[in-house]
């Protein structure tokens, strides 16, 4: 598959994700962390226009000069932008306008990609592909939040499945102490935060072969886990009390029975399914209640080849920090990861919402510890 074909395949998948939506669904922004679906469609298009077409495609005419202000996310180098909390106020450009914008940029990109591409430009194109795939996952999780907080709990797609693997019997996998190498090695695409490859020393540890499921977490709830401060960090306990948290996101106790919102609508809780939509605070508290802990990201990376991963983003005990020798690229591209290396936790793996071919064992995802709208889960260590 050549670059133009890869481009079209990735771009079409974003639109496929949005196909079940009503026009009104495209505009909603319930909270700051959730962007309207139409903004994702516009922003990913802006990325290709801004970083590839405008500087590198001879004769390219910008679609609309106002779109830089509307669809820039956090790139200070590129200029002013609509603040994140105001994305839901953008009734214009319309959904139809944004699809026209995508068509215009797609046609220009295909012409551009069918010409000879040098190595440095190929890296930038790969970044654009992976950037759109990141937003495809955000589209799925944002759509779930939008519909899951609608009082009618409407279904998104009754054929969309969040769990495709069967959980085998859980066992503890022991990894012996030693010096191990961490970080990306190779010539394929990777993000800058996966570098540089370096050595770490790990003590002996044992890690669970499976993620925690709903039944196991329900035991924590029924044992009073959300009422006992002993299991929580002080900040996590404040979060529980301030926000009146008593269960994972999308769980609802109705007439004494647990339900949760899925892409098929509100359903009775399937206790056998892998737990999802928990914060780091909840993951830590559950581990504490079990007399265990979460893995560090280095333990996870070394152990991951011994178990199946990819159904949930797995919280780790590691702060999101630069690896030794990390350096930011010059210009706007250098803003992609490095500027966020503070006050966040690393998650490893992938999730049921992660696009195909967009995961690897060295991938470092990162979120603030209170966030749980992504497909997050728990794996324990002792």
C-alpha positions as CSV (number, residue, x, y, z in Angstrom):
1,X,0.0,0.0,0.0
2,X,1.5,3.4,-1.0
3,X,1.3,6.6,1.0
4,X,-1.7,7.9,-0.8
5,X,-3.6,4.7,-0.2
6,X,-2.6,4.6,3.5
7,X,-3.7,8.2,3.8
8,X,-7.2,7.6,2.4
9,X,-7.6,4.4,4.5
10,X,-6.9,6.3,7.7
11,X,-9.0,9.3,6.8
12,X,-12.0,7.1,5.8
13,X,-11.9,5.3,9.2
14,X,-12.4,8.6,11.0
15,X,-15.5,9.2,9.0
16,X,-16.7,5.7,9.5
17,X,-16.5,6.3,13.3
18,X,-18.8,9.2,12.9
19,X,-21.3,7.5,10.5
20,X,-23.8,6.5,13.3
21,X,-24.0,10.0,14.6
22,X,-26.9,12.5,14.2
23,X,-25.9,16.0,13.2
24,X,-26.6,17.3,16.7
25,X,-24.1,14.7,18.2
26,X,-21.2,16.3,16.3
27,X,-21.4,19.6,18.3
28,X,-21.7,18.6,21.9
29,X,-18.9,19.2,24.5
30,X,-20.1,18.1,27.9
31,X,-16.7,18.6,29.7
32,X,-13.4,20.2,28.9
33,X,-11.7,16.8,28.2
34,X,-14.3,15.8,25.6
35,X,-14.1,17.6,22.2
36,X,-17.1,17.7,19.8
37,X,-16.7,15.0,17.1
38,X,-16.7,17.7,14.3
39,X,-13.8,19.4,16.0
40,X,-11.7,16.2,15.8
41,X,-12.6,15.9,12.1
42,X,-11.5,19.5,11.5
43,X,-8.4,19.4,13.6
44,X,-6.9,16.3,12.0
45,X,-7.5,18.0,8.6
46,X,-5.9,21.2,9.8
47,X,-2.9,19.2,10.9
48,X,-2.2,17.9,7.4
49,X,-2.9,21.3,5.8
50,X,-0.7,23.2,8.3
51,X,2.3,21.0,8.6
52,X,2.4,19.4,5.1
53,X,0.4,21.2,2.4
54,X,1.0,24.9,3.3
55,X,4.8,24.6,3.7
56,X,5.6,21.8,1.2
57,X,2.9,21.6,-1.6
58,X,3.8,24.1,-4.3
59,X,0.8,26.3,-5.2
60,X,-1.5,25.0,-2.4
61,X,-4.2,27.5,-1.6
62,X,-5.3,27.5,2.1
63,X,-9.0,26.5,2.4
64,X,-10.0,29.1,5.0
65,X,-7.6,31.3,6.9
66,X,-9.9,31.3,9.9
67,X,-9.6,27.6,10.4
68,X,-6.1,27.9,11.9
69,X,-7.7,29.7,14.8
70,X,-10.6,27.3,15.1
71,X,-8.8,24.0,14.7
72,X,-5.3,24.6,16.3
73,X,-5.3,22.5,19.5
74,X,-2.3,23.5,21.6
75,X,0.5,24.6,19.2
76,X,1.7,27.9,20.5
77,X,4.2,28.1,17.6
78,X,1.3,28.1,15.0
79,X,-0.6,31.0,16.6
80,X,-3.8,31.9,18.5
81,X,-6.6,29.4,18.9
82,X,-10.0,28.9,20.4
83,X,-9.6,27.9,24.0
84,X,-10.4,24.2,24.6
85,X,-13.5,24.9,26.7
86,X,-15.1,26.8,23.8
87,X,-15.0,24.1,21.2
88,X,-18.6,23.2,21.9
89,X,-19.7,26.8,21.1
90,X,-18.6,26.5,17.4
91,X,-21.9,26.0,15.7
92,X,-20.1,27.3,12.6
93,X,-18.3,26.0,10.6
94,X,-21.1,23.5,10.2
95,X,-20.7,19.7,10.0
96,X,-21.2,20.0,6.2
97,X,-18.6,22.7,6.0
98,X,-16.0,20.5,7.8
99,X,-16.7,17.5,5.5
100,X,-16.1,19.9,2.5
101,X,-12.9,21.0,4.2
102,X,-11.8,17.3,4.6
103,X,-12.6,16.6,0.9
104,X,-10.6,19.7,-0.2
105,X,-7.5,18.8,1.9
106,X,-7.8,15.1,1.0
107,X,-7.7,15.8,-2.7
108,X,-4.7,18.0,-2.3
109,X,-2.9,15.5,0.0
110,X,-3.4,12.6,-2.5
111,X,-1.9,14.8,-5.3
112,X,1.0,15.6,-2.9
113,X,1.6,12.0,-1.8
114,X,1.7,10.7,-5.4
115,X,4.9,12.8,-5.9
116,X,8.4,11.8,-4.7
117,X,8.7,12.1,-0.9
118,X,12.1,12.5,0.8
119,X,13.0,10.7,4.1
120,X,12.4,13.7,6.5
121,X,9.1,14.5,4.9
122,X,8.1,10.9,5.1
123,X,8.6,11.1,8.9
124,X,6.3,14.1,9.1
125,X,3.6,12.2,7.0
126,X,3.9,9.2,9.4
127,X,3.3,11.6,12.3
128,X,0.2,12.9,10.6
129,X,-1.1,9.4,10.1
130,X,-0.5,8.5,13.7
131,X,-1.9,11.8,14.9
132,X,-5.2,11.1,13.1
133,X,-5.2,7.6,14.6
134,X,-4.8,9.1,18.1
135,X,-7.8,11.3,17.4
136,X,-9.8,8.3,16.1
137,X,-9.5,6.7,19.6
138,X,-10.4,10.1,21.2
139,X,-13.4,10.2,18.8
140,X,-14.7,6.9,20.0
141,X,-14.2,7.7,23.7
142,X,-15.6,11.2,23.3
143,X,-18.7,9.9,21.5
144,X,-19.3,7.4,24.3
145,X,-19.1,10.2,26.9
146,X,-21.5,12.4,24.9
147,X,-24.1,9.7,24.4
148,X,-23.4,8.1,27.9
149,X,-24.3,11.4,29.6
150,X,-27.4,11.9,27.5
151,X,-30.4,11.1,29.9
152,X,-31.9,8.7,27.3
153,X,-28.6,6.6,27.1
154,X,-29.0,6.2,23.3
155,X,-27.1,3.4,21.6
156,X,-24.2,4.4,19.3
157,X,-23.6,1.1,17.5
158,X,-25.1,-2.1,18.7
159,X,-22.5,-4.1,16.8
160,X,-19.5,-2.3,18.3
161,X,-17.7,-4.7,20.6
162,X,-15.3,-3.6,23.4
163,X,-14.1,-7.1,24.4
164,X,-13.0,-9.7,21.8
165,X,-10.7,-11.9,24.0
166,X,-11.6,-14.5,26.5
167,X,-10.1,-14.2,30.0
168,X,-8.1,-17.3,30.9
169,X,-7.4,-18.4,34.4
170,X,-5.4,-15.7,36.2
171,X,-1.9,-16.5,37.3
172,X,1.1,-14.5,38.6
173,X,4.0,-14.2,36.3
174,X,7.4,-13.7,38.0
175,X,10.0,-11.5,36.5
176,X,13.5,-12.0,38.0
177,X,15.6,-9.0,39.2
178,X,18.1,-7.6,36.8
179,X,19.1,-4.9,34.5
180,X,16.7,-4.4,31.5
181,X,16.6,-2.2,28.5
182,X,13.6,0.1,28.1
183,X,12.4,2.2,25.2
184,X,11.9,2.0,21.4
185,X,14.5,0.4,19.2
186,X,14.1,0.1,15.5
187,X,13.4,2.1,12.3
188,X,9.6,2.1,12.2
189,X,7.4,4.9,13.4
190,X,7.5,5.8,17.1
191,X,6.9,8.9,19.2
192,X,9.7,11.0,20.6
193,X,8.7,10.2,24.2
194,X,9.6,6.5,23.6
195,X,13.3,7.5,23.3
196,X,16.0,7.1,24.3
197,X,16.4,3.4,24.9
198,X,18.1,3.0,28.3
199,X,18.8,0.6,31.1
200,X,16.9,0.2,34.3
201,X,17.3,-2.1,37.3
202,X,14.2,-4.0,38.5
203,X,13.7,-6.0,41.6
204,X,12.0,-9.3,41.4
205,X,8.2,-8.9,41.0
206,X,5.1,-10.9,40.1
207,X,2.5,-9.5,37.7
208,X,-1.0,-10.7,37.0
209,X,-1.6,-12.4,33.7
210,X,-5.1,-10.8,33.4
211,X,-6.7,-7.5,33.9
212,X,-9.3,-7.0,36.7
213,X,-12.9,-7.7,35.6
214,X,-16.1,-6.2,36.7
215,X,-16.9,-8.9,39.3
216,X,-13.6,-8.4,41.1
217,X,-14.1,-4.6,41.2
218,X,-17.7,-5.0,42.4
219,X,-16.3,-6.8,45.4
220,X,-14.3,-3.7,46.2
221,X,-17.4,-1.6,46.0
222,X,-19.4,-3.9,48.2
223,X,-16.6,-4.1,50.7
224,X,-17.0,-0.3,51.2
225,X,-13.9,0.7,49.1
226,X,-15.3,4.1,48.3
227,X,-16.1,4.8,51.9
228,X,-12.7,3.9,53.4
229,X,-10.0,6.5,53.2
230,X,-7.3,4.0,54.1
231,X,-7.1,2.8,50.5
232,X,-6.8,6.2,48.8
233,X,-4.2,8.8,48.3
234,X,-5.2,12.0,50.0
235,X,-5.8,13.7,46.7
236,X,-7.8,10.7,45.5
237,X,-9.9,10.7,48.6
238,X,-10.6,14.4,48.1
239,X,-11.6,13.6,44.5
240,X,-14.0,10.9,45.7
241,X,-15.7,13.2,48.3
242,X,-15.8,16.3,46.1
243,X,-17.3,14.5,43.1
244,X,-19.4,11.9,45.1
245,X,-17.7,9.0,43.3
246,X,-19.1,5.6,44.2
247,X,-18.4,3.4,41.1
248,X,-16.6,3.4,37.7
249,X,-17.7,5.8,35.1
250,X,-20.9,4.7,33.3
251,X,-22.0,2.4,36.2
252,X,-25.5,3.0,37.5
253,X,-27.2,1.4,40.5
254,X,-30.9,1.1,39.6
255,X,-33.3,-0.5,42.0
256,X,-30.5,-2.4,43.7
257,X,-29.0,-3.7,40.5
258,X,-25.9,-2.5,38.6
259,X,-26.2,-1.3,35.0
260,X,-23.6,0.3,32.8
261,X,-23.7,2.3,29.6
262,X,-22.2,0.6,26.6
263,X,-22.3,1.4,22.9
264,X,-25.5,-0.7,22.8
265,X,-27.1,1.6,25.3
266,X,-27.7,1.0,29.0
267,X,-27.2,-2.7,29.9
268,X,-27.1,-4.9,32.9
269,X,-23.6,-5.1,34.2
270,X,-21.7,-8.0,32.7
271,X,-19.6,-9.1,35.6
272,X,-17.3,-11.2,33.4
273,X,-16.2,-8.3,31.2
274,X,-12.9,-6.5,31.8
275,X,-13.2,-3.5,34.0
276,X,-12.9,-0.1,32.2
277,X,-13.3,3.6,32.8
278,X,-11.5,3.9,36.1
279,X,-9.2,6.7,37.2
280,X,-5.7,6.2,38.5
281,X,-7.0,7.1,41.9
282,X,-9.5,4.1,41.7
283,X,-6.8,1.8,40.3
284,X,-4.5,2.7,43.2
285,X,-7.2,2.3,45.8
286,X,-8.3,-1.1,44.4
287,X,-4.7,-2.4,44.4
288,X,-4.3,-1.2,48.0
289,X,-7.4,-3.0,49.1
290,X,-6.1,-6.2,47.5
291,X,-2.8,-5.8,49.3
292,X,-1.0,-5.3,46.0
293,X,0.1,-2.5,43.7
294,X,0.2,-1.2,40.2
295,X,3.2,-1.9,38.0
296,X,5.7,0.7,37.0
297,X,5.8,1.4,33.3
298,X,9.3,-0.3,33.2
299,X,7.9,-3.5,34.9
300,X,5.0,-3.5,32.5
301,X,7.2,-3.2,29.4
302,X,9.5,-6.0,30.4
303,X,6.6,-8.3,31.5
304,X,4.2,-7.5,28.6
305,X,5.6,-10.2,26.3
306,X,4.4,-12.8,28.8
307,X,0.7,-11.8,28.7
308,X,-2.0,-10.6,26.3
309,X,-2.4,-6.8,26.3
310,X,-4.3,-4.3,24.2
311,X,-7.9,-4.4,25.6
312,X,-7.4,-1.5,28.1
313,X,-5.0,1.3,28.7
314,X,-3.3,0.1,31.9
315,X,-2.6,2.6,34.7
316,X,1.0,2.4,36.0
317,X,2.7,3.9,39.1
318,X,5.1,5.8,36.8
319,X,5.0,9.6,36.5
320,X,5.1,10.8,32.9
321,X,8.7,12.0,32.7
322,X,11.4,12.2,29.9
323,X,13.7,9.3,29.3
324,X,17.5,10.0,29.7
325,X,18.7,12.0,26.7
326,X,15.2,13.0,25.6
327,X,15.1,16.2,23.4
328,X,12.3,18.0,21.8
329,X,12.2,18.6,18.1
330,X,12.4,22.2,17.0
331,X,9.3,24.2,16.2
332,X,5.7,23.2,16.6
333,X,6.3,19.4,16.3
334,X,8.4,19.7,19.4
335,X,5.2,20.6,21.3
336,X,3.7,17.2,20.6
337,X,4.7,15.3,23.8
338,X,7.5,17.0,25.7
339,X,5.5,20.0,27.1
340,X,3.1,17.6,28.9
341,X,5.7,15.9,31.0
342,X,4.3,17.1,34.4
343,X,1.6,16.0,36.8
344,X,0.5,13.0,34.7
345,X,0.6,9.2,35.0
346,X,1.8,6.8,32.3
347,X,-0.6,4.2,30.9
348,X,0.7,1.3,28.8
349,X,-0.8,-1.1,26.3
350,X,-3.7,-0.1,24.1
351,X,-7.5,-0.3,24.2
352,X,-10.5,-1.7,22.4
353,X,-10.8,1.8,20.9
354,X,-7.2,1.9,19.6
355,X,-7.0,1.7,15.8
356,X,-5.4,-1.3,14.2
357,X,-1.6,-1.1,13.8
358,X,-1.4,1.8,16.3
359,X,0.0,0.0,19.3
360,X,3.4,-1.3,20.4
361,X,5.0,-2.4,23.6
362,X,7.0,0.8,24.1
363,X,4.0,3.2,23.5
364,X,3.6,5.7,26.4
365,X,0.1,7.1,26.9
366,X,-0.4,9.7,29.6
367,X,-3.3,11.3,31.5
368,X,-4.0,13.2,34.6
369,X,-4.9,10.8,37.5
370,X,-8.5,11.8,37.8
371,X,-9.4,11.1,34.2
372,X,-11.4,7.9,33.3
373,X,-13.3,8.6,30.0
374,X,-10.7,6.5,28.1
375,X,-10.9,2.7,28.1
376,X,-8.6,2.3,31.2
377,X,-8.1,-0.8,33.3
378,X,-6.1,-2.4,36.1
379,X,-3.4,-5.0,36.2
380,X,-1.9,-5.9,39.6
381,X,1.6,-6.6,40.9
382,X,3.1,-7.9,44.1
